[in-house]
Amino acid sequence: MGDTFLFFFFSFFVLFSAFMVIRSKNPVYSVLFLILVFCNTAGLLLLLNLDFFALIFLIVYVGAIAVLFLFVVMMLDIKLAEMQESIFFYLPIGGFIGLIFFIEFYFLFNKEFVPLHLETLSTGSTSMLTLQFYVYAFWAFVLYGFSAPHFAQKFRAYSTHFFEQLRGLEHQAHQNLEYVIWPTYVDSKTPVEALGQVLYTYYFYFFLVASLILLIAMIGAIMLTLNPHRAVRRQQVFEQNARDFAKTVHKIRTLK
Amino acid sequence: MHCISFLHCSLLLFLLGVWGIFFNRKNIVVMLMCIELMLLAVNLNFLIFSTYLDDLSGQIFSLLILTVAAAESSIGLALLVMYYRTRGTISIEYMNLLKG
């Protein structure tokens, strides 16, 4: 139950912050909400037991990309753009295309990715459960707004029926199955060790290409932003050392 | 926790990224951020499937996508700085006038 609560907590904040990235007028706020998206995504990855990737996401996305965005946004003098008039102009076509995309994937998920033991039990029920997820989330959101702990609490209160049904399905499924837990029979490696072995053994061409991409990106960024024509005051070491102190400082007249 | 819930979360994140590019016609920084959001959603999708299919190659590709995302954002921001130096604004309405 705690797992489920954490999932809804993190996913709600991911989606809410992503929405605020789009909607906020000030780009600095957008960057800060982007950081919030990345942090909550790291939380979701922790729920998937991908601890290495959660930390890598934090380091790369928050530590490198978001800081880069923040630096550029702070460096450039950006006027606050009015987006109010364009939102209604593009809303119909964008909303329509987005709705088509969403519905397509909604049915795709419910048809293709339902695990077999759940599908054999009851064909229609998983689709209904996913629908219930959205209905409950929306209802709790409408009633209780953005205050997060309250929202999660009320969502849990509303959807106890949903979780009971889901648990019943899992329970039924596990009664009919006989399976061997293979990981108890093999010696295990740590995730990072396994990842490194696969990466350096089977995917080392990809690894080299990734390093080349990073190199090209570095050279490209430097070449783009390096501006040789602008007058930059540099330190002239020889001139500085060859300067004679006695000739440089003159005594013009004495004050009385 | 079901894999479908994670998939719906990443789907909605991708959709928000696409919508951000649709609706934000003024500010190119926010568009770059939306590209980052879309890459993040794709990355999350790879990781979810690699967990639920118990296959490690999804995680490898997630690392590669992470590399590409970092490179993309650095080059995009460098281009943005160049554009700002040339024109003094980052509005994308007259971006087709940029020549030379």
HADDOCK unambig.tbl for C-alpha pairs under 7 A between the chains (distance, minus, plus):
assign (segid A and resid 4 and name CA) (segid B and resid 1 and name CA) 6.29 0.50 0.50
assign (segid A and resid 11 and name CA) (segid B and resid 9 and name CA) 6.18 0.50 0.50
assign (segid A and resid 15 and name CA) (segid B and resid 13 and name CA) 6.12 0.50 0.50
assign (segid A and resid 18 and name CA) (segid B and resid 13 and name CA) 6.91 0.50 0.50
assign (segid A and resid 18 and name CA) (segid B and resid 16 and name CA) 6.65 0.50 0.50
assign (segid A and resid 19 and name CA) (segid B and resid 16 and name CA) 6.54 0.50 0.50
assign (segid A and resid 22 and name CA) (segid B and resid 20 and name CA) 5.24 0.50 0.50
assign (segid A and resid 27 and name CA) (segid B and resid 30 and name CA) 6.82 0.50 0.50
assign (segid A and resid 65 and name CA) (segid B and resid 70 and name CA) 6.33 0.50 0.50
assign (segid A and resid 65 and name CA) (segid B and resid 73 and name CA) 6.79 0.50 0.50
assign (segid A and resid 81 and name CA) (segid B and resid 26 and name CA) 6.52 0.50 0.50
assign (segid A and resid 86 and name CA) (segid B and resid 23 and name CA) 7.00 0.50 0.50
assign (segid A and resid 87 and name CA) (segid B and resid 23 and name CA) 5.69 0.50 0.50
assign (segid A and resid 90 and name CA) (segid B and resid 22 and name CA) 6.94 0.50 0.50
assign (segid A and resid 90 and name CA) (segid B and resid 23 and name CA) 6.05 0.50 0.50
assign (segid A and resid 94 and name CA) (segid B and resid 19 and name CA) 6.60 0.50 0.50
assign (segid A and resid 94 and name CA) (segid B and resid 22 and name CA) 6.24 0.50 0.50
assign (segid A and resid 98 and name CA) (segid B and resid 15 and name CA) 6.62 0.50 0.50
assign (segid A and resid 109 and name CA) (segid B and resid 4 and name CA) 6.73 0.50 0.50
assign (segid A and resid 195 and name CA) (segid B and resid 56 and name CA) 6.97 0.50 0.50
assign (segid A and resid 199 and name CA) (segid B and resid 60 and name CA) 6.60 0.50 0.50
assign (segid A and resid 210 and name CA) (segid B and resid 64 and name CA) 6.38 0.50 0.50
assign (segid A and resid 210 and name CA) (segid B and resid 67 and name CA) 6.48 0.50 0.50
assign (segid A and resid 213 and name CA) (segid B and resid 71 and name CA) 6.98 0.50 0.50
assign (segid A and resid 214 and name CA) (segid B and resid 71 and name CA) 5.80 0.50 0.50
assign (segid A and resid 217 and name CA) (segid B and resid 71 and name CA) 5.19 0.50 0.50
assign (segid A and resid 217 and name CA) (segid B and resid 74 and name CA) 6.93 0.50 0.50
assign (segid A and resid 217 and name CA) (segid B and resid 75 and name CA) 6.06 0.50 0.50
assign (segid A and resid 220 and name CA) (segid B and resid 75 and name CA) 6.63 0.50 0.50
assign (segid A and resid 221 and name CA) (segid B and resid 74 and name CA) 6.52 0.50 0.50
assign (segid A and resid 221 and name CA) (segid B and resid 75 and name CA) 5.29 0.50 0.50
assign (segid A and resid 221 and name CA) (segid B and resid 78 and name CA) 5.38 0.50 0.50
assign (segid A and resid 224 and name CA) (segid B and resid 78 and name CA) 6.23 0.50 0.50
assign (segid A and resid 224 and name CA) (segid B and resid 79 and name CA) 6.82 0.50 0.50
assign (segid A and resid 224 and name CA) (segid B and resid 82 and name CA) 6.84 0.50 0.50
assign (segid A and resid 225 and name CA) (segid B and resid 78 and name CA) 6.07 0.50 0.50
assign (segid A and resid 225 and name CA) (segid B and resid 82 and name CA) 6.38 0.50 0.50
